Amino acid sequence: MHRQMMTMRMKVGSALVLLAIGGFAGLGCEERTSQVKTAGADGTITGAKDSSLDSAGILERVAIDQTLHAATTGSAAPVGPLSGLVSFSSKEVGRYVPDPMDVGLKDISRSRTEKVSLQECVLRALANNFKIKTDGYGPAISATDILSAEASFDAVYFLDASYQKLDDPTGNASVSGKSDTRGMASGLRKLLPTGATLTGTYNLLRTKSATQALATPNSNPAFTNNFAVELRQPILRNFGLDVNRSGIATARNNQRISKYKYRETVRDSLLEVEKAYWKLVQARRSVVIQQMLVEQTKETLGALEKRKDYDVYAIQMTRVQSLLGTRQAEYVQVKNAVKDAEDQLKALMNDPELNLGEDIEIIPTDFPTLGPLVLDRIGEVRVALECRSEVQEAKLQINNQRINVAVAKNQALPRFDMVFRYTINGLSDNPGDTFDQMSTSNFQDYFVGLSFEYPIGNRGPRAALKKAELQRDQAIAGLKQVIENVILEVDVAVRNLQTSYYQVTPSSQAVQASEENLAAIVLRKVKLSPEFLEVQLNAQETLANARRGLLAALVNYNTSIVQLERAKDTLLRYNNVNIEAHP
């Protein structure tokens, strides 16, 4: 899908996710644009700030090329305004819904203040978030499973020693049943990718018999040795490269799945940080809105008190006093919401400089803004299906289950092995001569054999095959479900983004109209009747609600952008975060 940049979003400056594992190439749609690399065995993420980026362009949207879309589809983009594109600057935001610092509000101040941008919060989270660090070990741990699977083909050295003393009764007085036997066997055994087992063994045996009549003086004790090479090759069960290397293929797929899961952790952590940041922005500005509402109520009450001896009824005083108490109580709740939002953001960053135990006021420096928006729903879905880690994981799970089916089919076959063994022998009254005699290869043995085995009914392997086939079908159904969920998430994210976009302009118009309405009511020099007082109080509440609605629309717009990028699994690229292998 072709894209044309209308306005550039602020990027998280070259943040880099580092994994303590082998390569991460080909695992999605992330571009490798990072320049900062910091080693970390636990997957620690670090990054650098780009001071040249303009925070006013934080939340501008990449647009779809309308011309190309119309040329390829014959129709305009199905979502988004085609004309009358609007923008909403931080100056306008500050006018309608100011920050506490802009109006000098000290009610939420703390002993220490820390100004942070959205970019800085993301960088701090990438470097310190505990979940990212913890899950960063996953790919490295899964890499050891590959080594374990490959180790099944490593050669094995073995050494066996034995001692046997016999004293058996015999029916012949001239024959003794006494003997003393000592043996040693040493060699190498290796499993080959075809399923064959190759074994080389050297055997040395010392035998001393008590029967002098049956043995010459020079051969008691007698030393015999031999060197044997044996090849046992399965013909049916356990035959083939695919079957014998299935463990390696599965382990590699599992490692890729682990990498995808780690990327999901980073992606979802970024989403939570950005949502928490904008939630804090909303909470702080909601304090100002509520404080302005409380002050307006106090002014109304003050005006009534000045005229209580003339044209004000007691019911009017109690009405305003009751409403003032309610709005002050809400003000306390709104102030506490700021502290909750600050703590939530600090908990996501896990920055030691912003300890949860310290009394720190977090002051966001970025404003929720609005930029031009054009969306192509079909294009967004296509990108999501290409990039979502969950889709790739489901495909790898299907691949694993197909491997399991192939292995189960093979294990359901009869066992039919071919055995070939070649042996050279030696015999003498001392070990050295015995070895020399063996080295002449005068005494050679050959053995060729076939071995067949088949369980009656073969129910166990057949049940295992049926189970593997069902698990494969289950994995395929799981992929279909993942695809449906991805499409649903993208559709919802697109609609939320569109909805919040269209809400901003009427919300700002509602604020303007409410301000003008309240100003006109206050300027009226008439008797403060109960009906007129109720109109004024309602106008104050309407203005506060309009400001809250505008603030919510702006915050939702900024959050919806991030949620759409998350739904497409392009949030890492959107923030210029790159995942690479540990150097």
BAKOL-140892 format. One record per residue (C-alpha): residue in three letters; x, y, z. Coordinates in steps of 0.25 Angstrom, whole numbers, plus 5000, padded with zeros to 4 digits. Example, Ala and Ser with C-alpha at 12.3 -4.5 7.8 and 13.67 -1.06 7.14 Angstrom:
// residues 2
ALA504949825031/SER505549965029/
END
This chain:
// residues 583
MET500050005000/HIS500650134995/ARG500750245006/GLN501050395004/MET501550475016/MET500650595019/THR501250635032/MET502350555040/ARG502050495053/MET503050515064/LYS503950395065/VAL504550335077/GLY505950365074/SER506650235070/ALA506150145081/LEU506750005079/VAL506249875085/LEU507349785087/LEU507249635089/ALA508249535094/ILE507949435083/GLY508249405069/GLY507749485057/PHE506349555057/ALA506349585042/GLY505049565034/LEU504149565046/GLY503149675042/CYS503049815036/GLU503949885045/GLU505049975038/ARG506449965042/THR506750115044/SER507350125058/GLN508750175060/VAL508950155075/LYS509350015079/THR509549975094/ALA509849825098/GLY508849765108/ALA508749615111/ASP507449635116/GLY506849705105/THR507049845111/ILE506549955101/THR507250095100/GLY507150205091/ALA507550355088/LYS506750475087/ASP506550555074/SER506450705079/SER506150755065/LEU504750695064/ASP503550785066/SER502650735077/ALA501550815071/GLY501550705060/ILE501450585069/LEU500150535065/GLU500050565050/ARG499550455042/VAL500250385030/ALA499250405018/ILE498850305007/ASP499150354993/GLN497750384988/THR498150384973/LEU498850254974/HIS497650194981/ALA496650244971/ALA497450194960/THR497550054965/THR496150034971/GLY495350134963/SER494750194976/ALA495250294986/ALA495750255000/PRO494550195008/VAL494850265021/GLY495250405024/PRO494950545019/LEU495250575005/SER495150725007/GLY495150825018/LEU496350765025/VAL496550835038/SER497650845048/PHE497650885063/SER498850945068/SER499450945082/LYS499151095084/GLU497651065082/VAL497750945091/GLY498351035102/ARG497251145100/TYR496051045102/VAL496650945111/PRO497951005118/ASP498950935126/PRO499050965141/MET500451025138/ASP499851125128/VAL498851185138/GLY499751175150/LEU498951065157/LYS499751005169/ASP498650915175/ILE499350795169/SER500750835171/ARG501750745178/SER503150765185/ARG503850725172/THR503450745158/GLU503950675145/LYS503550725131/VAL503550605121/SER503150595107/LEU502450475100/GLN503750445094/GLU504550445107/CYS503450355114/VAL503550255103/LEU505050255103/ARG505050235118/ALA504050125117/LEU504950055107/ALA506150065115/ASN505550025129/ASN504149955127/PHE504249835136/LYS503249755127/ILE504149785115/LYS505349745122/THR504749615127/ASP504149565114/GLY505549605107/TYR506049475113/GLY505049395105/PRO505749385092/ALA507049355098/ILE506449245106/SER505749185094/ALA507049185086/THR507649085096/ASP506548985092/ILE507148995078/LEU508448955083/SER507848845091/ALA507148785079/GLU508348795070/ALA509148725082/SER508448595078/PHE509348575067/ASP510648595075/ALA511548485076/VAL511548405089/TYR512748345095/PHE512548225104/LEU513448135113/ASP512948005120/ALA513747925129/SER513347785135/TYR513947675144/GLN513347535145/LYS513747425154/LEU513147285152/ASP513147165160/ASP512147065154/PRO511946925157/THR512346825146/GLY512046675143/ASN513446655139/ALA514546645150/SER515646685139/VAL514846815136/SER514746925145/GLY513647025145/LYS514547135151/SER514947255142/ASP515347405144/THR514847505133/ARG515147645132/GLY514747735121/MET514747875115/ALA513947935104/SER514148075098/GLY513648155086/LEU512848255079/ARG511348255076/LYS510648355067/LEU509248375061/LEU509248415047/PRO508148515041/THR507648395033/GLY507248325046/ALA508448225045/THR509348195057/LEU510848185054/THR511648115066/GLY513148085066/THR513547995078/TYR514847945083/ASN514747825093/LEU515847765101/LEU515547635109/ARG516547565119/THR516047425123/LYS516747335132/SER516247185134/ALA516647085145/THR516546975135/GLN518046945131/ALA517646825123/LEU516946905113/ALA517847025111/THR519247035107/PRO520247105117/ASN520447215107/SER518947255106/ASN518547255121/PRO518147365124/ALA517747395109/PHE517547535104/THR516547555093/ASN516147685086/ASN515347735074/PHE514947865067/ALA513547865062/VAL512847965053/GLU511347955053/LEU510248025045/ARG508848015048/GLN507948085038/PRO506448095040/ILE505648065027/LEU504248105031/ARG504048165045/ASN505048275049/PHE505548285035/GLY505848415028/LEU506448555030/ASP505048625032/VAL504748525044/ASN506048525050/ARG506248675049/SER504748705053/GLY505248745067/ILE506148855062/ALA505148905052/THR504148915063/ALA505148985073/ARG505449085062/ASN504049115060/ASN503849135075/GLN504949225076/ARG504349315065/ILE503049315072/SER503749355085/LYS504349475077/TYR503049515072/LYS502449505086/TYR503649595091/ARG503249695080/GLU501849695085/THR502349725099/VAL503049845094/ARG501949885085/ASP500849875096/SER501749945106/LEU501950065096/LEU500450065095/GLU500150065110/VAL501250175112/GLU500650265101/LYS499250245106/ALA499650275121/TYR500350405116/TRP499150455109/LYS498250415121/LEU499150495130/VAL499050615120/GLN497550595121/ALA497550585136/ARG498350715138/ARG497450795129/SER496250735135/VAL496750795148/VAL496750935142/ILE495350915136/GLN494750875149/GLN495550985156/MET494951085147/LEU493551025149/VAL493751035164/GLU494151185163/GLN492951215154/THR492051155165/LYS492751235176/GLU492551365168/THR491151335166/LEU490951305181/GLY491751435184/ALA490851515175/LEU489651455182/GLU490151495196/LYS490351635191/ARG488851645187/LYS488251555198/ASP487551665205/TYR486951715192/ASP486451615182/VAL487051475186/TYR486251365192/ALA486851265202/ILE486551155193/GLN487451215183/MET488651225193/THR488451085198/ARG488351035183/VAL489751095180/GLN490351055193/SER489950915190/LEU490450915176/LEU491750985181/GLY492050865191/THR491750765180/ARG492650835170/GLN493750845181/ALA493650695184/GLU493850665169/TYR495050755169/VAL495650675180/GLN495450545172/VAL495950615159/LYS497250655166/ASN497450515172/ALA497250455158/VAL498450535154/LYS499350465164/ASP498750335160/ALA499150365145/GLU500550415150/ASP500750285157/GLN500250195146/LEU501250265136/LYS502350255146/ALA502050105148/LEU502150085133/MET503450155131/ASN504050095144/ASP505150205143/PRO505950205155/GLU506050355154/LEU504550355155/ASN504350265167/LEU502850235171/GLY503250255186/GLU503650405183/ASP502750525183/ILE502950565168/GLU501950645159/ILE502050595145/ILE501850715135/PRO501550675121/THR502150765111/ASP501350715099/PHE499950765095/PRO498850675088/THR498750735074/LEU497950695062/GLY498450685048/PRO497950645034/LEU497450505033/VAL497150415021/LEU496950265023/ASP496850145014/ARG496150035022/ILE496549925013/GLY497949965012/GLU498049975027/VAL497549835028/ARG498449785018/VAL499649845026/ALA499149785039/LEU499049645032/GLU500449655027/CYS501049715040/ARG500349655052/SER501249575060/GLU500049485065/VAL499749445050/GLN501249405048/GLU501149325061/ALA499949255057/LYS500549215044/LEU501749165051/GLN500849085061/ILE500249025048/ASN501648985043/ASN501948925056/GLN500748835056/ARG500948795042/ILE502348745046/ASN501748675058/VAL500748605048/ALA501848565039/VAL502648505051/ALA501348435056/LYS501148375042/ASN502548315042/GLN502448265057/ALA501248185052/LEU502048105042/PRO502647975046/ARG504047965051/PHE504947905040/ASP506447925042/MET507647875035/VAL508847845042/PHE510347835037/ARG511447805046/TYR512947785042/THR513947725053/ILE515447705053/ASN515947615064/GLY517247575072/LEU517647475082/SER518947455090/ASP519547435104/ASN519847585106/PRO519047715102/GLY520147765093/ASP520247645084/THR518747635084/PHE518647775078/ASP519747755068/GLN519047625063/MET517747705062/SER518447815054/THR518847705043/SER517347685040/ASN517547535038/PHE516247505046/GLN515047585041/ASP513547565043/TYR512447615035/PHE510947625040/VAL509747665032/GLY508347655039/LEU506947705038/SER506047735049/PHE504547755048/GLU503547795059/TYR502047835059/PRO501147845070/ILE499847765069/GLY498747865066/ASN499747985066/ARG498748065075/GLY499648155082/PRO500348215069/ARG499048225062/ALA498448305074/ALA499648395074/LEU499448415059/LYS498048455061/LYS498348545072/ALA499448615064/GLU498448635052/LEU497448695061/GLN498448785067/ARG498848825053/ASP497348855050/GLN497248935063/ALA498449015059/ILE497849055045/ALA496549095052/GLY497349175062/LEU497949255050/LYS496649285044/GLN496149335058/VAL497449425059/ILE497149475045/GLU495749515049/ASN496149575062/VAL497249655054/ILE496249705044/LEU495249745055/GLU496349815063/VAL496749895051/ASP495249935048/VAL494949975062/ALA496250055062/VAL495950125049/ARG494550165053/ASN495050215067/LEU496050295060/GLN495050355050/THR494050375061/SER495050455070/TYR495450535058/TYR494050575054/GLN493750615069/VAL494850715070/THR494250825061/PRO492850825067/SER493450805081/SER494250935079/GLN493051005073/ALA492250955086/VAL493251025095/GLN493251155087/ALA491751155088/SER491651115102/GLU492651225106/GLU491851335098/ASN490551285104/LEU491151285119/ALA491751425116/ALA490451475111/ILE489651425123/VAL490651485133/LEU490551625126/ARG489051625127/LYS488651725138/VAL487351665142/LYS486751615155/LEU487351485159/SER486051395159/PRO486151255162/GLU485951225147/PHE487051315143/LEU487951265153/GLU487751115148/VAL488051165134/GLN489351225139/LEU489751105147/ASN489351015135/ALA490251095126/GLN491451085135/GLU491250935135/THR491050925120/LEU492351005117/ALA493150915126/ASN492550795119/ALA492850855106/ARG494250875110/ARG494350735115/GLY493750675102/LEU494750755094/LEU495950705103/ALA495350565102/ALA495250575087/LEU496650625085/VAL497250515095/ASN496450405088/TYR496950455074/ASN498350445079/THR498150315086/SER497350255074/ILE498550275065/VAL499450195074/GLN498350085075/LEU498250075060/GLU499750065059/ARG499749955069/ALA498549885062/LYS499449885050/ASP500649845058/THR501449965052/LEU501550035065/LEU503050005066/ARG503350065053/TYR502450185056/ASN503250215068/ASN504550185061/VAL504850065070/ASN505649955064/ILE505849815069/GLU507249745066/ALA508049635070/HIS509049645081/PRO510449685074/
END
